[in-house]
Amino acid sequence: MAKRHARLETLIDEAIREPTPTELQAALLIDPWQICEDPLGFTVLIGKASLPSGLTGAEIRTSPLLRLEMHQGWARTLQAYYRLGEYVSDRTGLSDAEIQRAIDRNRQLIPSRPSRFEPPGSSRV
């Protein structure tokens, strides 16, 4: 259990760095998108995903949000980087400070629920 907890904390630390241009170019585009809370209490993004090739996919819900850079057009979740299209304000109208508090809460909740998450590339993220 301690090993999984340490691995999740390492993933969180790594996940909040800025993406390289290559990582960002390869990231899914979510357009339009919004912020919401999932049934487990994590703040996530939902929206319509598009592949870098231009193929449009279905509605997605991301893994927990760890960093959001709206003005730079990207977000980082526990699982991946995402490019951001049009933001559709949710009904709650979260302020920037509230969004940051929700992200900070995600960073605290993830290690407290280690059985719920596995590293990127596994079947359970």
KOLBA-624635 format. One record per atom (N, C-alpha, C, O): residue number from 1; residue in three letters; chain; atom name; x, z negated, y negated. Coordinates in nm, 2 decimals. Example, Ala and Ser with C-alpha at 12.3 -4.5 7.8 and 13.67 -1.06 7.14 Angstrom:
% residues 2
 num residu chaine atome     c1     c3     c2
   1    ALA      A     N   1.32  -0.78   0.57
   1    ALA      A    CA   1.23  -0.78   0.45
   1    ALA      A     C   1.32  -0.78   0.33
   1    ALA      A     O   1.42  -0.85   0.33
   2    SER      A     N   1.28  -0.71   0.22
   2    SER      A    CA   1.37  -0.71   0.11
   2    SER      A     C   1.29  -0.79   0.00
   2    SER      A     O   1.34  -0.80  -0.11
//
This chain:
% residues 125
 num residu chaine atome     c1     c3     c2
   1    MET      A     N   0.08   0.00   0.12
   1    MET      A    CA   0.00   0.00   0.00
   1    MET      A     C   0.09   0.00  -0.13
   1    MET      A     O   0.06   0.07  -0.22
   2    ALA      A     N   0.19  -0.08  -0.13
   2    ALA      A    CA   0.28  -0.09  -0.24
   2    ALA      A     C   0.35   0.05  -0.26
   2    ALA      A     O   0.37   0.09  -0.38
   3    LYS      A     N   0.38   0.11  -0.16
   3    LYS      A    CA   0.45   0.24  -0.17
   3    LYS      A     C   0.36   0.35  -0.23
   3    LYS      A     O   0.40   0.42  -0.32
   4    ARG      A     N   0.23   0.35  -0.19
   4    ARG      A    CA   0.14   0.44  -0.25
   4    ARG      A     C   0.11   0.41  -0.39
   4    ARG      A     O   0.10   0.50  -0.48
   5    HIS      A     N   0.10   0.28  -0.43
   5    HIS      A    CA   0.09   0.24  -0.57
   5    HIS      A     C   0.20   0.29  -0.65
   5    HIS      A     O   0.18   0.34  -0.76
   6    ALA      A     N   0.33   0.27  -0.60
   6    ALA      A    CA   0.44   0.31  -0.68
   6    ALA      A     C   0.44   0.46  -0.69
   6    ALA      A     O   0.48   0.52  -0.80
   7    ARG      A     N   0.40   0.54  -0.59
   7    ARG      A    CA   0.40   0.68  -0.60
   7    ARG      A     C   0.30   0.73  -0.70
   7    ARG      A     O   0.32   0.82  -0.78
   8    LEU      A     N   0.18   0.66  -0.71
   8    LEU      A    CA   0.08   0.70  -0.81
   8    LEU      A     C   0.13   0.67  -0.95
   8    LEU      A     O   0.11   0.75  -1.04
   9    GLU      A     N   0.20   0.56  -0.97
   9    GLU      A    CA   0.26   0.53  -1.10
   9    GLU      A     C   0.36   0.63  -1.14
   9    GLU      A     O   0.37   0.67  -1.26
  10    THR      A     N   0.44   0.68  -1.05
  10    THR      A    CA   0.54   0.78  -1.07
  10    THR      A     C   0.47   0.91  -1.11
  10    THR      A     O   0.51   0.98  -1.21
  11    LEU      A     N   0.36   0.95  -1.04
  11    LEU      A    CA   0.28   1.07  -1.08
  11    LEU      A     C   0.23   1.06  -1.22
  11    LEU      A     O   0.23   1.16  -1.29
  12    ILE      A     N   0.17   0.94  -1.25
  12    ILE      A    CA   0.12   0.92  -1.38
  12    ILE      A     C   0.23   0.94  -1.49
  12    ILE      A     O   0.20   1.01  -1.59
  13    ASP      A     N   0.34   0.88  -1.47
  13    ASP      A    CA   0.45   0.89  -1.56
  13    ASP      A     C   0.50   1.04  -1.58
  13    ASP      A     O   0.52   1.08  -1.69
  14    GLU      A     N   0.51   1.11  -1.47
  14    GLU      A    CA   0.54   1.25  -1.47
  14    GLU      A     C   0.44   1.34  -1.53
  14    GLU      A     O   0.47   1.44  -1.60
  15    ALA      A     N   0.31   1.30  -1.51
  15    ALA      A    CA   0.20   1.39  -1.55
  15    ALA      A     C   0.18   1.39  -1.71
  15    ALA      A     O   0.11   1.48  -1.76
  16    ILE      A     N   0.23   1.29  -1.78
  16    ILE      A    CA   0.20   1.29  -1.92
  16    ILE      A     C   0.31   1.36  -2.00
  16    ILE      A     O   0.30   1.37  -2.13
  17    ARG      A     N   0.40   1.43  -1.94
  17    ARG      A    CA   0.50   1.51  -2.01
  17    ARG      A     C   0.43   1.64  -2.05
  17    ARG      A     O   0.34   1.68  -1.99
  18    GLU      A     N   0.49   1.70  -2.15
  18    GLU      A    CA   0.44   1.83  -2.20
  18    GLU      A     C   0.47   1.94  -2.09
  18    GLU      A     O   0.58   1.93  -2.03
  19    PRO      A     N   0.38   2.04  -2.07
  19    PRO      A    CA   0.41   2.14  -1.97
  19    PRO      A     C   0.51   2.24  -2.03
  19    PRO      A     O   0.53   2.26  -2.15
  20    THR      A     N   0.58   2.30  -1.93
  20    THR      A    CA   0.67   2.41  -1.97
  20    THR      A     C   0.58   2.53  -2.00
  20    THR      A     O   0.47   2.54  -1.95
  21    PRO      A     N   0.64   2.63  -2.06
  21    PRO      A    CA   0.56   2.76  -2.09
  21    PRO      A     C   0.51   2.82  -1.95
  21    PRO      A     O   0.40   2.87  -1.95
  22    THR      A     N   0.59   2.81  -1.85
  22    THR      A    CA   0.56   2.87  -1.72
  22    THR      A     C   0.44   2.79  -1.66
  22    THR      A     O   0.35   2.85  -1.60
  23    GLU      A     N   0.45   2.66  -1.67
  23    GLU      A    CA   0.34   2.58  -1.61
  23    GLU      A     C   0.21   2.60  -1.69
  23    GLU      A     O   0.10   2.61  -1.62
  24    LEU      A     N   0.22   2.62  -1.82
  24    LEU      A    CA   0.10   2.64  -1.90
  24    LEU      A     C   0.04   2.78  -1.87
  24    LEU      A     O  -0.08   2.80  -1.86
  25    GLN      A     N   0.13   2.88  -1.85
  25    GLN      A    CA   0.08   3.01  -1.82
  25    GLN      A     C   0.01   3.02  -1.69
  25    GLN      A     O  -0.09   3.09  -1.67
  26    ALA      A     N   0.05   2.94  -1.59
  26    ALA      A    CA   0.00   2.94  -1.46
  26    ALA      A     C  -0.13   2.85  -1.45
  26    ALA      A     O  -0.20   2.86  -1.35
  27    ALA      A     N  -0.16   2.77  -1.55
  27    ALA      A    CA  -0.27   2.68  -1.54
  27    ALA      A     C  -0.40   2.75  -1.55
  27    ALA      A     O  -0.42   2.85  -1.61
  28    LEU      A     N  -0.50   2.69  -1.49
  28    LEU      A    CA  -0.64   2.73  -1.50
  28    LEU      A     C  -0.69   2.71  -1.64
  28    LEU      A     O  -0.65   2.62  -1.71
  29    LEU      A     N  -0.77   2.81  -1.69
  29    LEU      A    CA  -0.83   2.79  -1.82
  29    LEU      A     C  -0.97   2.73  -1.79
  29    LEU      A     O  -1.04   2.78  -1.70
  30    ILE      A     N  -1.01   2.63  -1.87
  30    ILE      A    CA  -1.14   2.58  -1.86
  30    ILE      A     C  -1.21   2.61  -2.00
  30    ILE      A     O  -1.17   2.57  -2.10
  31    ASP      A     N  -1.32   2.70  -1.99
  31    ASP      A    CA  -1.38   2.75  -2.10
  31    ASP      A     C  -1.52   2.79  -2.07
  31    ASP      A     O  -1.55   2.88  -2.00
  32    PRO      A     N  -1.62   2.72  -2.13
  32    PRO      A    CA  -1.61   2.60  -2.22
  32    PRO      A     C  -1.59   2.48  -2.13
  32    PRO      A     O  -1.59   2.48  -2.01
  33    TRP      A     N  -1.56   2.37  -2.20
  33    TRP      A    CA  -1.53   2.24  -2.13
  33    TRP      A     C  -1.58   2.13  -2.21
  33    TRP      A     O  -1.61   2.14  -2.33
  34    GLN      A     N  -1.60   2.01  -2.15
  34    GLN      A    CA  -1.63   1.89  -2.21
  34    GLN      A     C  -1.58   1.77  -2.13
  34    GLN      A     O  -1.53   1.79  -2.02
  35    ILE      A     N  -1.58   1.66  -2.20
  35    ILE      A    CA  -1.53   1.53  -2.14
  35    ILE      A     C  -1.65   1.46  -2.08
  35    ILE      A     O  -1.76   1.45  -2.15
  36    CYS      A     N  -1.64   1.40  -1.96
  36    CYS      A    CA  -1.74   1.31  -1.91
  36    CYS      A     C  -1.68   1.21  -1.82
  36    CYS      A     O  -1.56   1.21  -1.79
  37    GLU      A     N  -1.77   1.11  -1.78
  37    GLU      A    CA  -1.72   1.01  -1.69
  37    GLU      A     C  -1.78   1.04  -1.55
  37    GLU      A     O  -1.90   1.07  -1.54
  38    ASP      A     N  -1.70   1.04  -1.45
  38    ASP      A    CA  -1.75   1.07  -1.31
  38    ASP      A     C  -1.81   0.95  -1.25
  38    ASP      A     O  -1.81   0.84  -1.31
  39    PRO      A     N  -1.87   0.96  -1.14
  39    PRO      A    CA  -1.94   0.85  -1.07
  39    PRO      A     C  -1.85   0.73  -1.04
  39    PRO      A     O  -1.90   0.62  -1.03
  40    LEU      A     N  -1.72   0.75  -1.03
  40    LEU      A    CA  -1.63   0.64  -1.00
  40    LEU      A     C  -1.58   0.57  -1.13
  40    LEU      A     O  -1.50   0.47  -1.12
  41    GLY      A     N  -1.62   0.62  -1.25
  41    GLY      A    CA  -1.58   0.56  -1.37
  41    GLY      A     C  -1.46   0.62  -1.44
  41    GLY      A     O  -1.41   0.57  -1.54
  42    PHE      A     N  -1.41   0.73  -1.38
  42    PHE      A    CA  -1.29   0.80  -1.44
  42    PHE      A     C  -1.34   0.90  -1.54
  42    PHE      A     O  -1.44   0.97  -1.53
  43    THR      A     N  -1.26   0.92  -1.65
  43    THR      A    CA  -1.29   1.02  -1.75
  43    THR      A     C  -1.22   1.15  -1.70
  43    THR      A     O  -1.11   1.15  -1.67
  44    VAL      A     N  -1.30   1.25  -1.70
  44    VAL      A    CA  -1.26   1.38  -1.64
  44    VAL      A     C  -1.31   1.49  -1.74
  44    VAL      A     O  -1.38   1.47  -1.83
  45    LEU      A     N  -1.26   1.61  -1.71
  45    LEU      A    CA  -1.31   1.73  -1.78
  45    LEU      A     C  -1.40   1.81  -1.68
  45    LEU      A     O  -1.38   1.81  -1.56
  46    ILE      A     N  -1.51   1.87  -1.74
  46    ILE      A    CA  -1.59   1.96  -1.66
  46    ILE      A     C  -1.60   2.09  -1.74
  46    ILE      A     O  -1.60   2.09  -1.86
  47    GLY      A     N  -1.62   2.20  -1.67
  47    GLY      A    CA  -1.64   2.32  -1.74
  47    GLY      A     C  -1.62   2.44  -1.64
  47    GLY      A     O  -1.61   2.42  -1.52
  48    LYS      A     N  -1.62   2.56  -1.70
  48    LYS      A    CA  -1.61   2.68  -1.62
  48    LYS      A     C  -1.46   2.72  -1.61
  48    LYS      A     O  -1.39   2.74  -1.71
  49    ALA      A     N  -1.41   2.73  -1.49
  49    ALA      A    CA  -1.27   2.76  -1.47
  49    ALA      A     C  -1.25   2.91  -1.46
  49    ALA      A     O  -1.33   2.99  -1.41
  50    SER      A     N  -1.13   2.96  -1.52
  50    SER      A    CA  -1.09   3.10  -1.51
  50    SER      A     C  -0.95   3.10  -1.47
  50    SER      A     O  -0.86   3.02  -1.52
  51    LEU      A     N  -0.91   3.19  -1.37
  51    LEU      A    CA  -0.78   3.20  -1.33
  51    LEU      A     C  -0.69   3.28  -1.43
  51    LEU      A     O  -0.75   3.35  -1.51
  52    PRO      A     N  -0.56   3.26  -1.43
  52    PRO      A    CA  -0.48   3.33  -1.53
  52    PRO      A     C  -0.50   3.48  -1.52
  52    PRO      A     O  -0.47   3.55  -1.62
  53    SER      A     N  -0.54   3.53  -1.40
  53    SER      A    CA  -0.56   3.68  -1.39
  53    SER      A     C  -0.68   3.73  -1.46
  53    SER      A     O  -0.71   3.85  -1.47
  54    GLY      A     N  -0.77   3.63  -1.51
  54    GLY      A    CA  -0.89   3.67  -1.58
  54    GLY      A     C  -1.01   3.65  -1.49
  54    GLY      A     O  -1.12   3.66  -1.54
  55    LEU      A     N  -1.00   3.63  -1.36
  55    LEU      A    CA  -1.11   3.61  -1.28
  55    LEU      A     C  -1.18   3.48  -1.32
  55    LEU      A     O  -1.12   3.37  -1.33
  56    THR      A     N  -1.31   3.48  -1.33
  56    THR      A    CA  -1.39   3.36  -1.37
  56    THR      A     C  -1.44   3.29  -1.25
  56    THR      A     O  -1.50   3.36  -1.16
  57    GLY      A     N  -1.42   3.16  -1.24
  57    GLY      A    CA  -1.47   3.09  -1.13
  57    GLY      A     C  -1.59   3.01  -1.16
  57    GLY      A     O  -1.67   3.04  -1.25
  58    ALA      A     N  -1.61   2.91  -1.08
  58    ALA      A    CA  -1.73   2.82  -1.09
  58    ALA      A     C  -1.71   2.71  -1.18
  58    ALA      A     O  -1.60   2.69  -1.23
  59    GLU      A     N  -1.81   2.63  -1.20
  59    GLU      A    CA  -1.80   2.50  -1.27
  59    GLU      A     C  -1.71   2.41  -1.19
  59    GLU      A     O  -1.71   2.40  -1.06
  60    ILE      A     N  -1.62   2.34  -1.26
  60    ILE      A    CA  -1.53   2.24  -1.19
  60    ILE      A     C  -1.54   2.11  -1.26
  60    ILE      A     O  -1.58   2.10  -1.37
  61    ARG      A     N  -1.49   2.01  -1.19
  61    ARG      A    CA  -1.47   1.88  -1.24
  61    ARG      A     C  -1.33   1.84  -1.20
  61    ARG      A     O  -1.29   1.85  -1.08
  62    THR      A     N  -1.25   1.80  -1.30
  62    THR      A    CA  -1.11   1.78  -1.27
  62    THR      A     C  -1.09   1.64  -1.21
  62    THR      A     O  -1.18   1.56  -1.21
  63    SER      A     N  -0.96   1.61  -1.17
  63    SER      A    CA  -0.92   1.48  -1.14
  63    SER      A     C  -0.91   1.40  -1.27
  63    SER      A     O  -0.93   1.46  -1.38
  64    PRO      A     N  -0.89   1.27  -1.27
  64    PRO      A    CA  -0.88   1.19  -1.39
  64    PRO      A     C  -0.79   1.24  -1.50
  64    PRO      A     O  -0.68   1.29  -1.47
  65    LEU      A     N  -0.84   1.24  -1.62
  65    LEU      A    CA  -0.76   1.29  -1.73
  65    LEU      A     C  -0.65   1.19  -1.77
  65    LEU      A     O  -0.68   1.07  -1.78
  66    LEU      A     N  -0.53   1.24  -1.79
  66    LEU      A    CA  -0.42   1.16  -1.83
  66    LEU      A     C  -0.36   1.19  -1.97
  66    LEU      A     O  -0.30   1.11  -2.03
  67    ARG      A     N  -0.39   1.31  -2.01
  67    ARG      A    CA  -0.34   1.35  -2.15
  67    ARG      A     C  -0.43   1.47  -2.19
  67    ARG      A     O  -0.46   1.56  -2.12
  68    LEU      A     N  -0.46   1.46  -2.32
  68    LEU      A    CA  -0.55   1.57  -2.38
  68    LEU      A     C  -0.48   1.61  -2.51
  68    LEU      A     O  -0.47   1.52  -2.61
  69    GLU      A     N  -0.44   1.73  -2.53
  69    GLU      A    CA  -0.39   1.79  -2.65
  69    GLU      A     C  -0.48   1.90  -2.69
  69    GLU      A     O  -0.45   2.02  -2.68
  70    MET      A     N  -0.59   1.87  -2.75
  70    MET      A    CA  -0.69   1.97  -2.79
  70    MET      A     C  -0.63   2.07  -2.89
  70    MET      A     O  -0.66   2.19  -2.88
  71    HIS      A     N  -0.56   2.02  -2.99
  71    HIS      A    CA  -0.50   2.11  -3.09
  71    HIS      A     C  -0.40   2.21  -3.03
  71    HIS      A     O  -0.37   2.32  -3.09
  72    GLN      A     N  -0.33   2.17  -2.93
  72    GLN      A    CA  -0.23   2.25  -2.86
  72    GLN      A     C  -0.30   2.33  -2.75
  72    GLN      A     O  -0.23   2.42  -2.69
  73    GLY      A     N  -0.42   2.30  -2.71
  73    GLY      A    CA  -0.49   2.38  -2.62
  73    GLY      A     C  -0.46   2.35  -2.47
  73    GLY      A     O  -0.47   2.44  -2.39
  74    TRP      A     N  -0.43   2.22  -2.44
  74    TRP      A    CA  -0.40   2.19  -2.30
  74    TRP      A     C  -0.44   2.05  -2.27
  74    TRP      A     O  -0.45   1.96  -2.35
  75    ALA      A     N  -0.45   2.02  -2.14
  75    ALA      A    CA  -0.48   1.89  -2.09
  75    ALA      A     C  -0.40   1.87  -1.96
  75    ALA      A     O  -0.37   1.97  -1.89
  76    ARG      A     N  -0.38   1.74  -1.93
  76    ARG      A    CA  -0.31   1.71  -1.80
  76    ARG      A     C  -0.40   1.61  -1.73
  76    ARG      A     O  -0.44   1.51  -1.78
  77    THR      A     N  -0.43   1.64  -1.60
  77    THR      A    CA  -0.50   1.54  -1.52
  77    THR      A     C  -0.41   1.50  -1.41
  77    THR      A     O  -0.29   1.54  -1.41
  78    LEU      A     N  -0.45   1.41  -1.33
  78    LEU      A    CA  -0.37   1.36  -1.22
  78    LEU      A     C  -0.32   1.48  -1.13
  78    LEU      A     O  -0.21   1.47  -1.07
  79    GLN      A     N  -0.40   1.58  -1.12
  79    GLN      A    CA  -0.37   1.69  -1.03
  79    GLN      A     C  -0.30   1.81  -1.09
  79    GLN      A     O  -0.21   1.87  -1.03
  80    ALA      A     N  -0.33   1.84  -1.22
  80    ALA      A    CA  -0.28   1.97  -1.27
  80    ALA      A     C  -0.29   1.97  -1.43
  80    ALA      A     O  -0.35   1.89  -1.49
  81    TYR      A     N  -0.22   2.07  -1.48
  81    TYR      A    CA  -0.24   2.11  -1.62
  81    TYR      A     C  -0.35   2.21  -1.63
  81    TYR      A     O  -0.38   2.28  -1.53
  82    TYR      A     N  -0.42   2.21  -1.74
  82    TYR      A    CA  -0.53   2.30  -1.77
  82    TYR      A     C  -0.51   2.35  -1.91
  82    TYR      A     O  -0.47   2.28  -2.00
  83    ARG      A     N  -0.54   2.48  -1.93
  83    ARG      A    CA  -0.55   2.54  -2.06
  83    ARG      A     C  -0.69   2.52  -2.11
  83    ARG      A     O  -0.78   2.53  -2.02
  84    LEU      A     N  -0.71   2.50  -2.23
  84    LEU      A    CA  -0.85   2.46  -2.28
  84    LEU      A     C  -0.90   2.57  -2.37
  84    LEU      A     O  -0.83   2.62  -2.46
  85    GLY      A     N  -1.02   2.61  -2.34
  85    GLY      A    CA  -1.10   2.71  -2.43
  85    GLY      A     C  -1.18   2.63  -2.53
  85    GLY      A     O  -1.13   2.53  -2.59
  86    GLU      A     N  -1.31   2.67  -2.54
  86    GLU      A    CA  -1.40   2.61  -2.64
  86    GLU      A     C  -1.44   2.47  -2.59
  86    GLU      A     O  -1.49   2.46  -2.48
  87    TYR      A     N  -1.43   2.37  -2.68
  87    TYR      A    CA  -1.48   2.24  -2.65
  87    TYR      A     C  -1.62   2.23  -2.69
  87    TYR      A     O  -1.67   2.26  -2.80
  88    VAL      A     N  -1.70   2.18  -2.59
  88    VAL      A    CA  -1.84   2.16  -2.61
  88    VAL      A     C  -1.86   2.01  -2.62
  88    VAL      A     O  -1.85   1.93  -2.52
  89    SER      A     N  -1.89   1.96  -2.74
  89    SER      A    CA  -1.90   1.82  -2.76
  89    SER      A     C  -2.01   1.76  -2.67
  89    SER      A     O  -2.12   1.81  -2.66
  90    ASP      A     N  -1.97   1.65  -2.61
  90    ASP      A    CA  -2.07   1.59  -2.52
  90    ASP      A     C  -2.17   1.51  -2.60
  90    ASP      A     O  -2.16   1.50  -2.72
  91    ARG      A     N  -2.28   1.47  -2.53
  91    ARG      A    CA  -2.38   1.40  -2.60
  91    ARG      A     C  -2.34   1.27  -2.67
  91    ARG      A     O  -2.40   1.22  -2.77
  92    THR      A     N  -2.24   1.21  -2.62
  92    THR      A    CA  -2.19   1.08  -2.68
  92    THR      A     C  -2.11   1.10  -2.80
  92    THR      A     O  -2.10   1.00  -2.88
  93    GLY      A     N  -2.06   1.22  -2.82
  93    GLY      A    CA  -1.98   1.24  -2.94
  93    GLY      A     C  -1.86   1.15  -2.96
  93    GLY      A     O  -1.84   1.09  -3.06
  94    LEU      A     N  -1.77   1.15  -2.85
  94    LEU      A    CA  -1.66   1.06  -2.85
  94    LEU      A     C  -1.56   1.09  -2.96
  94    LEU      A     O  -1.53   1.21  -2.99
  95    SER      A     N  -1.51   0.99  -3.03
  95    SER      A    CA  -1.41   1.01  -3.13
  95    SER      A     C  -1.27   1.02  -3.06
  95    SER      A     O  -1.26   0.99  -2.94
  96    ASP      A     N  -1.17   1.06  -3.13
  96    ASP      A    CA  -1.04   1.07  -3.08
  96    ASP      A     C  -0.99   0.94  -3.02
  96    ASP      A     O  -0.93   0.94  -2.92
  97    ALA      A     N  -1.02   0.83  -3.09
  97    ALA      A    CA  -0.97   0.70  -3.05
  97    ALA      A     C  -1.04   0.66  -2.92
  97    ALA      A     O  -0.98   0.60  -2.83
  98    GLU      A     N  -1.17   0.70  -2.91
  98    GLU      A    CA  -1.25   0.66  -2.78
  98    GLU      A     C  -1.19   0.75  -2.67
  98    GLU      A     O  -1.19   0.70  -2.55
  99    ILE      A     N  -1.16   0.87  -2.69
  99    ILE      A    CA  -1.10   0.96  -2.59
  99    ILE      A     C  -0.97   0.90  -2.54
  99    ILE      A     O  -0.94   0.89  -2.42
 100    GLN      A     N  -0.89   0.85  -2.64
 100    GLN      A    CA  -0.76   0.79  -2.60
 100    GLN      A     C  -0.78   0.66  -2.52
 100    GLN      A     O  -0.70   0.64  -2.42
 101    ARG      A     N  -0.88   0.58  -2.55
 101    ARG      A    CA  -0.90   0.46  -2.48
 101    ARG      A     C  -0.95   0.50  -2.34
 101    ARG      A     O  -0.91   0.43  -2.24
 102    ALA      A     N  -1.03   0.60  -2.32
 102    ALA      A    CA  -1.07   0.64  -2.19
 102    ALA      A     C  -0.95   0.69  -2.10
 102    ALA      A     O  -0.95   0.66  -1.98
 103    ILE      A     N  -0.86   0.76  -2.17
 103    ILE      A    CA  -0.74   0.81  -2.10
 103    ILE      A     C  -0.65   0.69  -2.05
 103    ILE      A     O  -0.61   0.68  -1.94
 104    ASP      A     N  -0.64   0.59  -2.14
 104    ASP      A    CA  -0.56   0.47  -2.11
 104    ASP      A     C  -0.63   0.40  -2.00
 104    ASP      A     O  -0.56   0.34  -1.91
 105    ARG      A     N  -0.76   0.40  -2.00
 105    ARG      A    CA  -0.83   0.33  -1.89
 105    ARG      A     C  -0.81   0.40  -1.76
 105    ARG      A     O  -0.79   0.34  -1.65
 106    ASN      A     N  -0.81   0.54  -1.76
 106    ASN      A    CA  -0.77   0.61  -1.64
 106    ASN      A     C  -0.64   0.57  -1.58
 106    ASN      A     O  -0.62   0.55  -1.46
 107    ARG      A     N  -0.54   0.56  -1.67
 107    ARG      A    CA  -0.40   0.53  -1.63
 107    ARG      A     C  -0.40   0.39  -1.56
 107    ARG      A     O  -0.31   0.36  -1.48
 108    GLN      A     N  -0.49   0.30  -1.60
 108    GLN      A    CA  -0.50   0.17  -1.54
 108    GLN      A     C  -0.58   0.17  -1.41
 108    GLN      A     O  -0.54   0.10  -1.32
 109    LEU      A     N  -0.68   0.25  -1.41
 109    LEU      A    CA  -0.77   0.25  -1.29
 109    LEU      A     C  -0.71   0.32  -1.17
 109    LEU      A     O  -0.73   0.28  -1.06
 110    ILE      A     N  -0.63   0.43  -1.20
 110    ILE      A    CA  -0.58   0.51  -1.08
 110    ILE      A     C  -0.49   0.42  -0.99
 110    ILE      A     O  -0.52   0.42  -0.87
 111    PRO      A     N  -0.39   0.34  -1.04
 111    PRO      A    CA  -0.32   0.26  -0.95
 111    PRO      A     C  -0.40   0.15  -0.88
 111    PRO      A     O  -0.36   0.10  -0.77
 112    SER      A     N  -0.51   0.11  -0.94
 112    SER      A    CA  -0.59   0.01  -0.88
 112    SER      A     C  -0.68   0.06  -0.77
 112    SER      A     O  -0.74  -0.02  -0.69
 113    ARG      A     N  -0.68   0.19  -0.75
 113    ARG      A    CA  -0.76   0.25  -0.65
 113    ARG      A     C  -0.68   0.35  -0.57
 113    ARG      A     O  -0.72   0.47  -0.56
 114    PRO      A     N  -0.56   0.31  -0.52
 114    PRO      A    CA  -0.47   0.41  -0.46
 114    PRO      A     C  -0.52   0.48  -0.34
 114    PRO      A     O  -0.48   0.59  -0.31
 115    SER      A     N  -0.61   0.43  -0.26
 115    SER      A    CA  -0.67   0.50  -0.15
 115    SER      A     C  -0.75   0.62  -0.19
 115    SER      A     O  -0.78   0.70  -0.10
 116    ARG      A     N  -0.79   0.63  -0.31
 116    ARG      A    CA  -0.87   0.74  -0.36
 116    ARG      A     C  -0.79   0.86  -0.40
 116    ARG      A     O  -0.84   0.97  -0.41
 117    PHE      A     N  -0.66   0.84  -0.41
 117    PHE      A    CA  -0.58   0.95  -0.46
 117    PHE      A     C  -0.46   0.98  -0.37
 117    PHE      A     O  -0.40   0.89  -0.31
 118    GLU      A     N  -0.42   1.10  -0.37
 118    GLU      A    CA  -0.30   1.15  -0.30
 118    GLU      A     C  -0.22   1.23  -0.39
 118    GLU      A     O  -0.28   1.28  -0.49
 119    PRO      A     N  -0.10   1.26  -0.36
 119    PRO      A    CA  -0.02   1.34  -0.45
 119    PRO      A     C  -0.07   1.49  -0.46
 119    PRO      A     O  -0.14   1.53  -0.37
 120    PRO      A     N  -0.04   1.56  -0.58
 120    PRO      A    CA  -0.08   1.70  -0.59
 120    PRO      A     C  -0.03   1.78  -0.47
 120    PRO      A     O   0.07   1.76  -0.42
 121    GLY      A     N  -0.12   1.87  -0.43
 121    GLY      A    CA  -0.09   1.95  -0.31
 121    GLY      A     C  -0.15   1.90  -0.19
 121    GLY      A     O  -0.16   1.97  -0.08
 122    SER      A     N  -0.20   1.78  -0.19
 122    SER      A    CA  -0.26   1.72  -0.07
 122    SER      A     C  -0.41   1.75  -0.07
 122    SER      A     O  -0.46   1.81  -0.17
 123    SER      A     N  -0.48   1.72   0.03
 123    SER      A    CA  -0.63   1.75   0.03
 123    SER      A     C  -0.71   1.65  -0.04
 123    SER      A     O  -0.83   1.68  -0.06
 124    ARG      A     N  -0.66   1.54  -0.09
 124    ARG      A    CA  -0.74   1.44  -0.16
 124    ARG      A     C  -0.69   1.40  -0.29
 124    ARG      A     O  -0.63   1.29  -0.31
 125    VAL      A     N  -0.71   1.48  -0.39
 125    VAL      A    CA  -0.68   1.44  -0.53
 125    VAL      A     C  -0.80   1.47  -0.61
 125    VAL      A     O  -0.80   1.45  -0.73
//
